[in-house]
Amino acid sequence: MFSAYTTLFRTPGAMKFSIPALIGRMPISMDSLALIFIVVSVRNSYALAGALSAVASIVISLSTPYWSRVSDRIGQSKMLLRVVPLKLAGLTIFIILVINNAPVWTWFVSIILAELSSINTGGLVRRRWLHVLSPDKSTTVEDEQDKHLVNTAYSYEALMDEVVFIIGPITATACATSIAPAAGLIAGMIFLAIGMPLFAMQKATEPPPSPVRTKDPYPPVIGLPIVRAIALATTFTGGFFGAIAIVVVGFSQSHGHRAQSGLLLAVWASGSAVMAVINGLIKWKMSTASRFLIFLISLTLLSIPFIFVHSLLWLGVALFFNGFAIAPLIINAYSVVQDAVPSEQITESFTWVVAGMPLGGAVSSALAGWVIDNYGARTAFWVPLGFMCAALLATLPFFRIYKGLIHYSLNRD
């Protein structure tokens, strides 16, 4: 039953890059929460912390596609050796400015400089899996075994993403509350400083760089309608994720159990993790575009129960089953754009899948917070549902694109 995963783990060099990538992407689930802890401890202002977090999210949305494009051009190792030290230096400056109560404008400048060096580690590791499992990208079109193994690899990395989002917030909270307010951010920096150099050292599995062609150069992949179709939908989905996180905290606090919010979010991630494993076992017959749309609709439908919950127990149940649609949705989003671009631009295309999520999350978090303050946490559950409905509507302008992808797959099969 688990033969696909057994084959995956036996792939030469696979775990040598996958495990460091897991360590290196821990900060994505820690930094935002850790930033709130340190800012609130110094200024006691959630508004200021939220504003800094929102600015950081916007910069991340802009910087990650750029560095992924650079990675395709010069190689992952060279890009990481240039960018990771800049990120670490920027965060160090931010921490020093905050704990010394420097002028607030310097906090914004330093966090912008730090996040300008943000990278999409998930895209880098998925690009490596595609390279080691199918060095010639065209084989994923013709060879069903290759296709299944790539799907299993993406499912495995989706599971690792959920591990990150289960462990990261708990680690950041424990460090910030038990050691020092800045310890949450410092812990994330340590994970980054350990994981990414180890990842970069794995030269044997690194995809070859594709220097810019002087004749007929490839334009940015966001210019492709297929990539825009996925990126727009996932931007609104990011809004769903951001809204759920803050509403769960508000709902837990309204029931006098704010400390349970972390456990509830872990239950949510666990549901996604379960489906990530199952997805990797299935030999799908339908196209990746069909699966993406099916799970986008499923995530929307599974968000409806939130507006009816009255207790933490039933919220936990709703979150667990809602998580079932998350991992397959992201997995198939990666697969759709992978097939739409040349091999020289795969990392860049992978990053656009998730680049808009922090931006959507920043907008939805602010909106959900306002609704909680004015109408209560139960009412605020309409915000994530609204963002999922918007994600569905965002697919309509690309109806012909999706129809073409599905029709192409049916003809090919």
N, C-alpha and C positions, 0 to 999 in steps of 0.2 A: 504493500500500500504506500509506503514511504520511500519507494525505490528512487523516485525523482530527487528527493532530498539527499539520499545516500550518494547518488551520483554527483550531486552538486558539491557536497562536502569533500568528495574525493578529487575534485578538480584541482590540479596542481597549482599551488600558490593562492588559491581562493581565500582560505581563512586568514592567510597572512595579510591580505588587504582589507578583508571584510571586518575583522575584529578591530584593527586600528581605526577604521572608518566609524565604527560604532562608538568608540571612545571619543573620536574627534568631533562627532556631531552632538554630543551631550549638551553643549552650551545652547543649542537651539531651543531646548525646553527649560533652560535655567536662567538665561540672561534677563529676560523680561521681568520675571518674578524677582530675581536678585536685584535688579535695578530699582524696583519698587521698594524693597526692604531698605536699601542703603539711603535712598532719597527721603523716604518717610522718617527714617531714624534721625536725619539731620535737620530737615525742615518741617516734618510732621504735616506734609501736604500731599494728599493723594492726587490732587489736581495737577500739581507740578510733576509728580512721578508719572502720571498718565500722559501728560504732554511730552515728556522726554521719551517715554516708551513709544508713543505714536510717531514721533519724529524719527526714532531709530528704525521703526518698521518701514516707513516710507523710503528711507535711505537704503535699507536692505533690498527692497523691491527693485531699486534702480541699480544697485551695485552687483548683485549676484549674476544677472545675465551677462554683464560686461566681463566679469572674471571668467565665466564659463566659456565665453567666446575666446578669450585669451588662452584658456587651457587647451581648446581645440587647436589653436595656432602654434603654441610653443611647447605644449605637453603639460601634463598635470604636475609633475615634480617641479619643474622650473617655475610654474605659476605659484605653487604653494610656498616655495622657498622665498618668494618675493612678498607674498600677501600676508601669510600668518604672522611674521614678525611685526608688520604694520598694525595688524589687528590687536596683538598683544600690547604693543606700545600705546595705542590709542586708548584701550581700556585702562591701562595703568595710569595714564594721565587723567582720565575721567575720575578714577577712584581717588587719586591724590587731591584733585580739585574739590570733590564733594566732601571728603572727610575734613578738609581744611576750610570748609565753608567759603570757598571762593565765590565771586559774583556768579549769579545763576546763568548769565549769558555764556560764560566760559564752559558751563556744563553742557549746554547745547552744542557749542562748537566742538568740544572734545568727543561727545558721543557721535556726532556726525562724522568726524574724522575716523573714529574707530569703526563705525559701521560701513564706511566706504570701502573697507577691506573685507567685507563679509563674503563668504563663498557658499555655494550650494554643495555640501559634502554628499548629500543623497544622490545628486546627479552624477558626481564624480565616481562614486562606487558602482552605480548602476551601469555607467559607461564601461567600467572595467569588466563587469560581469558579461556584458554583451561582447566585449572584445575577446575574452578567454573562452566563451562558449560558442561564439560564432565570429571568428576573425574577419571573414568575408561577410558583410552584413546581408548580402543577397541570399545567403543560405537560410536565413530565418524566414524567407518567403517560401522557399521550396521544401525545406526539410522540416517535417512535422516534429521530429524528435528535438531538433534545435529550438523550435518555437516553444515547445513544452518546457524545456529546461530554462529558457530565458524567462518564461512566465513564472516558473518556480523560483528563479533567482530574484525576480522583482518582488514576489510574494515574501520570500525570506527577508529581503531588505525592508519591506513594509512591516514585518514582524519586529525587526530591529528598531524601526522608527517608533513603534509602540512601546518597546522596552525603554527607549530613550524618554518617552513622555510619561512613563510610569515612574522611573527611577529619578529622572532629572529634577522635577519639582520637589520631590521629597528631600533630595540631597541639598538643593538650594535653600529650602526652608530650614533644614536642620543646621546647616552651616551658618546661616544668617542669624538664627535665633539662639544657637548654642555657643557659637564662637565669637563672631562679631558681625555687624551689619554688612560689612564689605566682603565677608568670607564667601558669600554665595557667588558673587562675581569672580572672586579669585579662584574658587573651585572650578568654575567653568573654564577659566583661562588655563588652569593646570590640565584639564582634560584636552583642551585644544592643543596645548604645547606638547603633550605626549602623543596623542593620536595621529595628528596630521603629519609630523615628521616621519613616524613609523610607516604611515600610508605612502608617503612620497618615496620612501626607500625601496619600495617593492617595484623595481624597474622591470622585472621579467613579465609582469602582467599589465604594464602601462600601455595604453593605446598609443600608437605612433602619432606625433604631431602632424598637422596639415598646414604648412605655411600658406600665407595669403597668396593666391594666384595673381600674378601681374596681368594675366589675360583672362577675361571673363571671371572676375572674383565672385565668390558667393555673397549675396546680400544678407543682412541680418534675417534670421529665421522668423522673427515676428512679422515680417512682411508676407509670410505664407498664410493663406486663409485658414488652413487646417490648424496651424499653431495658434492663430488668433482665436479660433473657435474653442479650443481647449482652454487657453489662457484666460479668456473672459469668464467662462463658466467656473473655473477653479478660483478666480479672484472672488466671486460671490460666495463660493464654498468656503473660502478662507474667512469671509465675514461670518458665516455660520459657526465656524470653529471658535472665532474670537468671542462671539456673543454668548455661546454656550458656556464658555469658561467663566465669564464674569457673572452670568445669571445663576449658575450653579452655586457660586460663592454667596451671592445675595440670597438665594433661596435657602441655603443651609443656615445662614446667619438669621434669617427671619424665623427659623424654627429653633433657634438657640443652639445650633450645633455647627458653628462655622468651621471647627476643626475637621468636620467630616467631609468638607468640600474636596480635599485632596484625595480621600478614599473614593468619593463618587467619580471624580475625573479618572482615577485609576481603573475603576470598573468600566468606564466608557472606553478607555484605551484597551482594556482586556477583551472587550467584545470585538474590537477591530483586529486585535492580535489573533483571536481564534479564527476569524474568517480569512486572515492573511495566510495561515497555515493551510486551511481547507482549499483556498483558491490555488495554491501551488500544487495541489494534488490533482486538480481537475484538468482533463484534456479537453479544452473548450473547442467546440465546433463552429460557434458563431464568431463574427468579426470582433476585433477589439473596440471598434466604434460602437457596435451594438451593445456590447457589455458596458461600455462607459455610460451610454444613455440609460440603460436599464438600472445601473446602480445609482446614477444621479436621481432618477425618479424614485428609486427605493429609499434613498437617504431623505428625500423630501417627505415621502409618506411616513417614514419612521420617525419624523420630527413632529408629526401631529400629536402624538400622545403627550408630549411635554406640556401642552396647554391645558391638560386635564389632570395633571398630577397634584395630589394634596399632601403627600408625605415624602420623607426622604427615602423610605423603602421603595415606593413605586417609582420615584425618580431614578433610583439605582437600576431598577428593572428596565425602565424606558431607555436609559443611557446604554445599558449593556446591549440591548437589541439594536439600538440605533447604530452602535459601533460596527455591527455586521456589514454595513454598506460602505464604510469609510475606506478600509484598505483596498478592496477590489476596485473602488472608484479611482483611487490614485494610481494603482498598478496599471489599470487600463488606459488612464490618461497618458502615462509614460509610453505605453506601447503604441498608442495612436500616433504621437509625434515622432517616435522612433522610426516608424515606417514612412514618414512623410518627408524626411530630410536626407541629404547625402550623409555618408558616414563621417565626413569632415566636420559636420555641424551637430552631431548628436548631443554632446554635452550641453551646448547652448540651448538646444530645443528642450532638453530635460529640465533645464533651469526655468524656462518660461512656464512650465507646468505649474510650478509652485511660487514663481516670483511675485505674482499679484496677491498671494494669500496674506502676507503681512499687511499689505495696504488695506485689503478688505477687512482684516481683523481689527486694524486700528479704527476704522470708521464704525464698525459694528460695536466694538467695545465701548466707544464713547456714546453711541446711541443707546445701547442696552443700559449703561450706567445711568443715563438721564431718565430712562423709563423706570428703572428700579427706584430712583430717588423720588419720582413724582407719582408713580402708579403702583409700585410694588413689584416684587420679584416674579410672582405668578404671571402677571400681565406681560412682563419682559420676555417671557418665553415666545411671544409672538415675533420678536425681533429675529432670532435664528431661523424660525420658520419662514419669515418674510425674505430672508437672504437666500434660502434654498429655492423658494418660488422664483426669485430673481435669477438664480442660476439656471433654472429651467427655461425661463423666458430668454435668457442670453443665448440659448442654442437656436432659437427661431430664425435669426438673421442668417444662420449658417445651415439652414435646412438642406439646401442642395449639396453642400459639402458632406454632411453626414450621410445623406442618401447615396451619394456617389461612393463613399467609403464602404457602406454596407453592400451596395450592389456589386462593387468591384470584388469584394471578398466572396460573395456568393458565386459570381461567375468563375472566379479563380478556383474555388473549392470544387 
